[in-house]
Amino acid sequence: MATSEYEDSANLDRLNANLARIEALTQRLVAAFARQSPQRADLQAPDPSLYLKAATAWWAEMVQNPSKLMEHQIGYWGKTLKHFVEAQEQLAKGQLAPPPDNTPEDRRFTNPLWKTHPYFNYIKQQYLMSSQAIEQAIASLDAMDEREKRRLEYFGKQIIDMMAPTNFLGTNPDALMKAVETEGESLVRGLENLVRDIEANDGDLLVTLADREAFKVGGNIGTAEGAVVYRNRMFELIQYKPTTEKVYQTPLLIFPPWINKFYILDLKPQNSFVRWVVDQGYTLFVVSWVNPDASYADVGMDTYIEEGFLEAIAKVKEICGVPSVNAIGYCIAGTTLSMTLALMDKRRDKSLKSATFFTTLADFSDQGEVGVFLNDDFVNGLEAEVEKKGYLRSYFMTKTFSYLRSNDLIYQPAIRSYMLGEAPPAFDLLYWNGDGTNLPGRMAIEYLRGLCQQNRFAADSFHLCDTDLSISDVKVPLCAIACETDHIAAWRSSFRGVAKMGSRDKTFILSESGHIAGIVNPPSKKKYGHYTSDAPIEDADTWKAQAQYHQGSWWPRWEEWLRARSGKKVSARSLPDDALAPAPGTYVLPLQDT
């Protein structure tokens, strides 16, 4: 048989094998979709009234200032028509080349074909022109309520990003080239990845961001040496093994957020905040929160305070034989730490010597980017969801935060996985990002209604633990670290909360980067800098205008602040012999592994 015949036969065998795989995968896909629970419409999109308000505002603008809207519309028509004519002229000249392209650089369109190929360039330019026209149309709606307009801008941007030509196989040159190069194998692998993700989420689609097999908590991440020294239904308390002969007398207790897991502070040795703190000579304890199920339906913010924060503080004092401890609260745990401090002030409890807040909101008067999901349309849907199940599935929080950065956390990963057929990267931060936790039903709604929507703690008082708690009751020395590009806890909002606290001793540090990278920023990397200022903690922009920029991590600057509040050096405290489990404990593990 000739060589070409062998090749044809091999190609046919490959084709038949791929067709068989596609058929099997399709059956699995149908079976996975059949397991999907009915989707709540009020959690899939904003209330339709938003678009009705937009239409009303547009017609109001049309009546009051028709020339402005007509100018926008004609300008858009003119640009698109001019581009079409230029493309036609190139073809008429017999030149397989695009017309002039003055569109801005966009990392979605890095393939050279977006600039050099007439078809792909035409699609890209038309998409970018249309995107700009939609954004301008929304921006011109002066008659619309400002909060509603911000929501319309956000959801309008979501539609724009979703419709990018890169998100469709027929208009994605990378995916088409890969399919040709691999004789369709990349598309079959992509279908395998898609089926895997839908099966893993019982019919719902969440893009896997990191290789789930590449990491094991306690194996190659979350490996700092320590032991679980206390456990109740809310948390495990981990004490870490000292690495210095002497330690500061006052121990440090970290409360991480319970929306994700604590090992963000101990991913790997090179960027482990846990290891770094221990190496500086501190006795360190970290709370590892339970991942709640339906049996935690009645757990509220008060439960987290009484059975979580206050219980952990008492146990650390008992273990170390000290009258007080220093504490850190990260994100929602920082918010709850501030309320715990207000309660302790009312109870005349001096167990906390100082508090550090990482990316913490205590004043929700400006909710930042995440505020688009805090209107009644979504919150009502979440409330109905938790009333039915008793808890809020981690799926909803993961999905919400992903849509705040949809190109980075949804569309680009989906393109790589489903169109290019690539395996998810072995990236520890993305692995942690996908390892979310559920929220107890009562706690979730108290947080969304009482804090996020009604801003009771900062505006008036929040009634918890039979006490009215106010932000002005936070009076211990405090240091707050916020992040410049944080899309979850905007730094100005964080600053505003600190400004309202009653402490006389306040320090504010502004780190470069975002909610995670700005905090997990070890000195060894020398990656992101930070700002400090001697200006009063009153107005964020005034403070920033007078701030001094410093190269490198804020960790050493904060440690200097903490050292002054940590007492003398004493002999290092060994781990107990009767520990309940080695670090990272059991609560941090997936529910099926516990």
C-alpha positions in Angstrom: 0.0 0.0 0.0 1.4 3.4 -0.9 2.4 6.0 1.7 -0.6 8.3 0.9 -3.0 5.4 1.3 -1.5 4.6 4.8 -1.9 8.3 5.7 -5.5 8.4 4.4 -6.3 5.2 6.4 -4.7 6.6 9.5 -6.5 9.9 9.1 -9.8 8.0 8.7 -9.2 6.0 11.8 -8.4 9.1 13.8 -11.6 10.8 12.5 -13.7 7.8 13.4 -12.1 7.6 16.9 -12.8 11.3 17.4 -16.4 10.9 16.3 -16.8 8.0 18.7 -15.4 10.2 21.5 -17.7 13.1 20.6 -20.7 10.8 20.7 -19.7 9.4 24.2 -19.0 12.9 25.5 -22.4 14.2 24.1 -24.2 11.5 26.1 -22.3 12.4 29.2 -23.1 16.1 28.6 -26.8 15.4 28.3 -26.7 13.3 31.5 -24.9 16.0 33.3 -27.4 18.7 32.3 -30.2 16.4 33.5 -28.8 16.7 37.0 -29.0 20.4 37.0 -31.3 22.0 39.5 -33.8 24.5 38.2 -32.2 27.9 37.9 -33.7 30.9 39.8 -34.3 33.6 37.2 -33.7 36.3 39.8 -30.1 35.1 40.2 -29.3 35.0 36.5 -29.7 38.6 35.6 -30.9 42.0 37.1 -34.6 42.7 37.3 -36.0 43.7 33.9 -37.1 47.0 35.4 -33.4 48.1 35.1 -33.7 48.0 31.3 -37.2 49.6 31.4 -35.6 52.5 33.4 -32.8 52.7 30.8 -35.4 52.9 28.0 -37.3 55.6 29.8 -34.2 57.6 30.4 -33.2 57.2 26.7 -36.6 58.5 25.6 -36.4 61.4 28.1 -33.0 62.3 26.6 -34.5 62.0 23.1 -37.3 64.5 23.9 -35.1 66.9 25.8 -31.9 66.8 23.9 -32.4 64.9 20.6 -29.3 66.4 18.9 -27.0 64.7 21.4 -28.3 61.3 20.8 -28.6 61.7 17.1 -25.0 62.9 17.0 -23.9 59.7 18.8 -26.0 57.5 16.5 -24.8 59.2 13.3 -21.2 59.2 14.5 -21.4 55.4 15.0 -23.1 54.9 11.6 -20.4 57.0 10.0 -17.5 55.1 11.5 -18.9 51.7 10.7 -19.9 52.6 7.1 -16.5 54.3 6.5 -14.8 51.1 7.7 -17.0 49.0 5.5 -16.2 51.1 2.4 -12.4 51.0 3.2 -12.5 47.2 3.5 -14.4 47.0 0.1 -11.9 49.3 -1.5 -9.0 47.0 -0.4 -10.8 44.0 -1.9 -11.5 45.9 -5.1 -7.8 46.6 -5.5 -7.2 42.9 -5.3 -5.3 43.3 -2.0 -5.9 40.7 0.6 -5.2 43.2 3.4 -7.2 45.1 6.0 -7.9 48.8 5.8 -6.1 51.1 8.3 -6.5 50.0 11.9 -6.3 52.7 14.6 -8.1 50.7 17.3 -6.4 50.6 20.7 -4.4 47.6 21.9 -6.5 44.9 23.5 -5.0 41.7 25.0 -7.9 39.7 23.7 -6.7 40.4 20.2 -3.0 39.5 20.3 -3.0 37.0 17.4 -1.4 38.8 14.4 -4.3 37.8 12.2 -6.5 40.3 14.1 -4.3 43.0 12.4 -3.3 41.4 9.2 -6.2 39.2 8.0 -9.1 41.2 6.4 -11.8 38.9 7.8 -10.6 38.9 11.4 -9.6 42.5 11.3 -13.0 43.6 10.0 -14.8 41.7 12.8 -12.5 43.1 15.4 -12.9 46.7 14.3 -16.7 46.5 14.0 -16.9 44.9 17.5 -14.8 47.6 19.1 -16.8 50.4 17.3 -20.1 48.8 18.5 -18.7 48.4 22.0 -17.7 52.1 22.2 -21.1 53.1 20.8 -23.0 51.1 23.5 -20.8 52.6 26.3 -21.3 56.1 25.0 -25.1 55.5 24.8 -25.2 54.5 28.4 -22.9 57.3 29.5 -25.2 59.8 27.9 -28.3 58.9 30.0 -28.2 61.9 32.2 -31.8 61.5 33.3 -31.1 58.1 35.0 -30.6 57.6 38.7 -26.8 57.4 39.4 -26.9 54.1 41.2 -29.1 52.5 38.5 -26.8 54.0 35.8 -23.8 52.3 37.4 -25.6 49.0 37.3 -26.6 49.6 33.7 -22.9 50.4 32.8 -21.8 47.2 34.6 -24.3 44.9 33.0 -23.9 46.6 29.6 -20.1 45.9 29.9 -20.9 42.3 30.7 -22.9 42.0 27.5 -20.2 43.7 25.5 -17.5 41.3 26.9 -19.7 38.3 26.4 -20.2 39.1 22.7 -16.5 39.5 21.9 -15.6 37.6 18.7 -12.8 35.8 20.6 -15.6 33.9 22.6 -16.9 32.2 19.4 -15.2 29.4 17.6 -15.9 30.7 14.1 -14.3 34.1 14.9 -11.4 33.0 17.0 -8.3 32.5 14.9 -6.3 30.9 17.7 -9.0 28.2 18.1 -9.4 27.6 14.4 -5.6 27.4 13.8 -5.3 24.9 16.8 -8.1 22.8 15.4 -6.4 22.6 12.0 -3.0 21.9 13.5 -4.3 19.1 15.7 -6.8 17.7 13.1 -9.7 18.5 15.4 -8.1 16.9 18.5 -8.1 20.2 20.3 -11.9 20.5 19.9 -12.5 17.0 21.2 -10.2 17.8 24.3 -12.1 21.0 24.7 -15.4 19.1 24.8 -13.9 16.7 27.3 -13.0 19.7 29.5 -16.5 21.2 29.1 -18.2 17.9 30.1 -15.8 17.6 33.1 -16.7 21.0 34.4 -20.5 20.5 34.0 -20.3 17.1 35.6 -18.3 18.5 38.5 -21.0 21.2 39.2 -24.1 19.0 38.8 -25.2 20.5 35.5 -24.1 24.1 36.3 -21.1 25.6 34.4 -18.1 26.9 36.3 -14.8 27.1 34.4 -12.1 25.2 36.2 -9.3 27.7 36.6 -6.5 25.5 37.9 -5.5 21.9 37.7 -7.3 20.3 40.6 -4.9 17.3 40.7 -1.8 19.5 41.0 -2.4 20.6 44.5 -3.2 19.0 47.8 -3.8 21.1 50.9 -1.3 19.9 53.5 0.7 18.2 50.7 2.2 21.0 48.6 0.2 24.0 49.7 -0.8 25.0 53.3 2.3 23.2 54.6 3.5 25.4 57.4 4.2 23.2 60.5 1.6 23.5 63.2 -1.2 21.7 65.0 -4.9 22.1 65.7 -5.1 22.9 69.4 -8.8 23.5 69.7 -12.0 22.8 67.8 -15.6 23.6 68.1 -18.5 23.5 65.5 -17.4 26.8 64.0 -13.6 26.6 63.7 -10.4 24.8 64.2 -7.6 26.8 66.0 -4.2 26.2 64.5 -1.0 27.0 66.4 2.2 27.2 64.3 5.5 25.8 65.4 8.0 28.5 66.3 11.2 28.9 64.2 13.0 31.3 66.7 14.2 30.6 70.2 12.5 33.7 71.5 9.1 35.1 70.7 7.1 38.2 71.5 5.0 37.8 74.7 1.7 38.9 73.0 0.6 36.2 70.5 -1.0 37.0 67.1 -4.3 35.6 66.0 -5.5 35.7 62.4 -9.2 35.5 61.4 -9.4 34.8 57.7 -12.6 35.3 55.6 -14.9 32.3 55.7 -16.0 32.9 52.0 -12.7 31.2 51.1 -10.2 29.2 53.1 -7.3 30.3 55.3 -4.5 28.8 53.3 -4.3 31.9 51.0 -1.9 33.0 53.7 0.1 29.8 53.4 0.1 28.8 49.7 3.8 27.9 49.4 6.9 28.7 51.4 8.0 31.6 49.2 4.9 33.6 49.6 3.5 32.3 52.9 2.5 35.1 55.3 2.1 32.5 58.0 5.8 31.3 57.7 7.0 34.9 57.5 5.2 36.0 60.6 6.5 33.0 62.6 10.1 33.7 61.3 9.8 37.3 62.8 9.4 35.8 66.2 5.6 35.7 66.9 3.5 33.0 68.4 0.9 32.6 65.6 -2.6 31.2 65.7 -4.9 31.0 62.7 -8.6 30.2 62.6 -9.8 27.7 60.0 -13.5 28.1 59.6 -15.9 25.2 59.1 -17.5 24.8 55.7 -21.2 24.9 56.7 -24.0 22.8 55.3 -27.8 22.9 55.9 -27.4 22.1 59.6 -25.9 25.6 60.1 -29.0 27.3 58.7 -29.5 29.2 62.0 -25.9 30.4 62.4 -25.8 34.2 62.2 -23.2 37.0 62.6 -23.7 36.8 66.4 -22.7 33.1 66.3 -19.5 33.9 64.4 -18.7 36.6 67.1 -19.6 34.5 70.2 -18.5 31.0 69.1 -15.9 32.1 66.7 -14.0 35.4 67.5 -14.5 35.6 71.2 -14.0 31.8 71.7 -10.8 31.9 69.7 -9.4 34.9 71.6 -10.2 33.2 74.9 -8.4 30.0 73.9 -5.3 31.8 72.7 -5.1 33.7 76.0 -5.5 30.5 77.9 -2.9 28.6 75.9 -0.3 31.3 76.1 -1.1 32.5 79.6 -1.5 36.2 78.6 -4.1 38.8 79.4 -4.5 40.0 75.8 -3.7 39.2 72.1 -3.2 41.0 68.8 -5.6 40.1 66.0 -5.9 40.3 62.2 -9.2 40.3 60.3 -9.2 39.7 56.6 -12.1 41.0 54.4 -15.4 39.8 55.9 -13.5 38.6 59.0 -12.2 42.2 59.3 -15.7 43.5 59.2 -16.7 41.0 61.9 -13.6 41.8 63.9 -14.6 45.4 64.0 -18.1 44.5 65.4 -16.4 42.1 67.9 -14.3 45.0 69.1 -17.4 47.2 69.5 -19.0 44.5 71.6 -15.9 44.0 73.7 -15.8 47.7 74.4 -19.4 47.6 75.6 -18.5 44.6 77.8 -15.3 46.3 79.0 -13.3 43.3 77.7 -9.7 44.2 77.2 -8.6 40.9 75.6 -7.5 42.5 72.3 -4.4 44.7 72.5 -4.5 45.8 68.8 -6.3 45.0 65.6 -5.1 44.8 62.0 -7.6 44.9 59.1 -6.8 43.5 55.7 -9.0 44.8 52.8 -11.8 45.4 55.2 -15.1 47.3 54.7 -16.9 48.6 57.9 -18.7 51.4 56.1 -20.8 50.2 53.2 -22.2 53.6 52.1 -20.2 53.1 48.8 -20.2 49.5 47.9 -17.8 49.7 45.0 -18.0 47.3 42.0 -19.7 44.5 44.0 -22.5 46.9 44.7 -24.2 46.0 41.4 -25.2 42.7 43.0 -26.5 44.2 46.2 -29.9 45.6 45.0 -33.1 43.9 46.1 -33.4 42.0 42.9 -30.4 39.8 43.6 -30.6 39.8 47.4 -34.3 38.7 47.3 -33.2 35.8 45.1 -30.4 34.9 47.5 -32.8 35.1 50.5 -35.2 32.7 48.8 -32.3 30.4 48.0 -31.1 30.1 51.6 -34.6 29.8 52.9 -35.0 26.8 50.7 -31.6 25.1 51.3 -30.5 26.5 54.7 -27.2 27.8 53.3 -25.8 29.7 50.4 -23.8 27.5 48.1 -20.2 28.5 47.4 -21.2 28.4 43.7 -23.0 31.7 43.9 -20.2 33.6 45.6 -17.6 32.1 43.1 -19.8 33.1 40.2 -20.4 36.6 41.5 -16.7 37.4 42.1 -15.8 35.8 38.7 -18.1 38.2 36.9 -16.4 41.2 38.5 -13.4 40.1 36.3 -15.2 38.2 33.6 -12.5 38.4 30.9 -9.8 37.1 33.3 -11.9 34.6 35.3 -14.5 33.4 32.8 -14.0 34.0 29.1 -10.2 33.7 28.7 -10.1 30.5 30.8 -13.1 29.1 28.9 -11.4 29.8 25.6 -8.2 28.0 26.7 -10.1 25.1 28.1 -13.0 24.6 25.7 -11.8 26.0 22.4 -8.0 25.3 22.6 -8.4 22.1 24.5 -5.7 23.0 27.0 -5.5 21.6 30.5 -6.0 24.2 33.3 -2.7 25.6 34.6 -1.1 24.3 37.8 -1.5 27.7 39.6 -1.9 27.7 43.3 -3.7 31.0 43.6 -6.3 30.0 41.1 -6.7 26.6 42.8 -7.4 28.4 46.1 -9.8 30.8 44.3 -11.9 27.8 43.2 -11.9 26.2 46.7 -14.8 28.3 48.1 -17.0 27.6 51.1 -20.8 27.8 51.7 -22.3 30.4 53.9 -24.8 29.8 56.7 -28.3 31.0 55.7 -29.0 33.4 58.5 -25.5 34.9 58.5 -25.6 35.5 54.7 -28.8 37.5 54.8 -27.8 39.4 58.0 -24.6 40.4 56.2 -26.3 41.4 52.9 -29.2 43.2 54.5 -27.9 44.7 57.7 -24.4 45.6 56.5 -24.2 45.8 52.7 -27.6 47.3 52.1 -28.5 49.2 55.2 -25.0 50.0 56.5 -26.3 49.8 60.0 -22.9 49.4 61.8 -21.5 52.6 60.3 -24.6 54.7 59.9 -26.3 54.0 63.2 -26.0 50.7 65.1 -26.2 47.0 64.3 -28.0 44.9 67.0 -26.1 41.7 67.6 -25.4 39.7 70.8 -28.2 41.6 72.6 -26.2 44.8 72.1 -26.3 47.8 69.8 -22.9 47.9 68.1 -21.6 51.1 66.4 -18.4 51.7 64.5 -17.3 54.5 66.9 -17.1 51.8 69.6 -13.9 50.4 68.0 -11.2 51.9 70.2 -8.1 49.7 70.2 -5.0 50.7 68.3 -5.4 49.7 64.7 -3.6 49.3 61.4 -5.6 48.9 58.2 -4.1 47.7 54.9 -6.1 48.4 51.8 -5.3 47.7 48.2 -5.3 50.3 45.4 -7.1 48.3 42.7 -9.2 46.1 45.0 -12.5 45.4 43.2 -14.2 43.8 46.3 -13.2 46.2 49.1 -12.5 49.5 47.4 -9.7 51.3 49.3 -11.5 54.6 49.7 -14.5 52.7 51.3 -12.0 50.9 53.6 -10.4 54.2 54.5 -13.8 55.8 55.2 -14.7 53.0 57.7 -11.4 53.4 59.5 -11.9 57.2 59.7 -15.2 56.5 61.6 -13.7 54.2 64.1 -13.2 55.6 67.6 -9.6 54.6 68.0 -7.1 57.4 68.8 -4.2 55.3 67.4 -4.8 54.7 63.7 -2.4 53.7 60.9 -3.4 53.3 57.3 -1.3 51.6 54.6 -2.3 51.5 50.9 -0.7 48.6 49.0 -0.5 48.5 45.2 -2.5 45.8 43.4 -5.7 44.1 44.3 -7.6 42.1 47.0 -5.3 39.2 47.1 -2.0 40.1 45.3 -1.8 43.3 47.4 -1.9 41.3 50.6 0.0 38.2 49.6 3.0 40.3 48.7 6.2 38.9 50.3 9.2 41.2 50.7 11.4 38.7 48.8 9.5 39.4 45.5 9.9 43.2 45.6 6.9 43.4 43.3 4.3 45.8 44.6 5.0 49.0 46.6 2.8 50.8 49.2 1.9 54.2 50.4 1.9 55.8 53.8 0.9 59.3 55.0 1.1 61.4 58.1 -2.1 63.1 57.0 -5.1 62.7 59.4 -7.3 59.7 58.8 -10.2 61.9 57.7 -10.4 62.2 53.9 -9.1 59.5 51.6 -8.0 61.7 48.7 -6.3 64.3 51.0 -4.5 61.4 52.6 -3.4 60.0 49.3 -2.3 63.4 48.0 0.1 63.7 50.9 1.2 60.0 50.9 4.8 58.8 50.3 5.4 55.9 48.0 7.7 53.1 49.2 9.1 50.3 47.1 8.4 46.8 48.1 6.1 45.0 50.4 4.2 46.6 53.3 4.9 43.5 55.5 8.0 44.8 57.2 6.4 48.2 57.9 3.4 46.6 59.5 5.6 44.2 61.5 7.4 47.2 62.9 4.0 48.6 64.0 3.0 45.2 65.5 6.3 44.8 67.3 5.7 47.9 69.3 2.5 46.4 70.6 3.7 42.8 71.3 5.6 43.2 74.5 9.0 41.7 75.5 10.6 38.5 74.2 10.0 35.2 76.0 11.0 31.6 75.4 9.3 30.2 72.3 6.1 28.3 73.0 6.1 24.7 71.9 3.2 22.9 70.3 1.2 20.8 72.7 1.6 17.0 72.8 -2.1 16.5 72.9 -2.9 18.3 69.6 -6.1 17.3 67.8 -4.5 17.1 64.4 -1.5 18.4 62.5 -1.9 21.6 60.5 -3.7 22.4 58.2 -6.4 20.5 60.1 -9.6 18.9 58.9 -12.1 21.8 58.4 -10.0 23.1 55.5 -10.4 19.9 53.5 -13.1 19.3 50.9 -16.4 18.2 52.5 -16.1 14.7 51.1 -12.6 14.3 52.6 -13.5 15.2 56.2 
